[in-house]
């Protein structure tokens, strides 16, 4: 089923809502993404979005990491503050990584991060 949901991009005024196909894009991933979830035309921002997703995975303990959790949180928050175009992307990434995540501990950490970035 190719049904999607329109997601308004509040931080990217003037753009039309995008359609995300839930069955393809917004479910838990075991591996890092190689492209932003939202349509980010700027290649540098797209790469930054992929880096943020990996950081989210590390914080949620879905990817191996030795970095202290506080540093991971600081990285996600600072990128959202510095780059307005990433703010909606970060929320979508958190939705993706918490939806259908098989580990309760990971879901809890994802919700913690939701609270922190809100």
Residue, then its C-alpha position, 0 to 999 in steps of 0.5 A: x500500500x502506497x498511502x502516505x501522510x502529508x507532513x507540513x514543514x513548519x520550518x520551511x515556509x513556502x514549501x508544499x507539504x510532503x508525502x511520506x510513505x509510512x510503510x517505507x520510511x517511518x519505521x524502526x531501522x537497524x541500520x543508519x539511513x543514507x538519505x534524509x527522511x524529508x526532502x532536503x535539497x541541500x546536499x550538506x544538510x542531507x548529510x547532516x541529517x544522516x549524521x543526526x540519525x546515527x547520533x539518535x541511534x547511538x543515544x537510543x542504544x540501537x547502534x554501538x557507541x562509546x560516547x557519553x549520552x550527554x554528548x550525543x544529546x548535545x550534538x542532536x540539540x545543537x544541530x537542531x538549533x544551528x540548522x533550522x532546516x533539520x528541526x522537522x527532520x529530527x522529529x521525523x527521525x525520532x518517530x521513525x526510530x521509536x515506531x515498531x522498535x523491538x526494545x522497550x529500553x530504546x523506545x524509552x530513550x527515544x521518548x526522553x530525546x523527544x522531551x529534550x528536543x521539544 
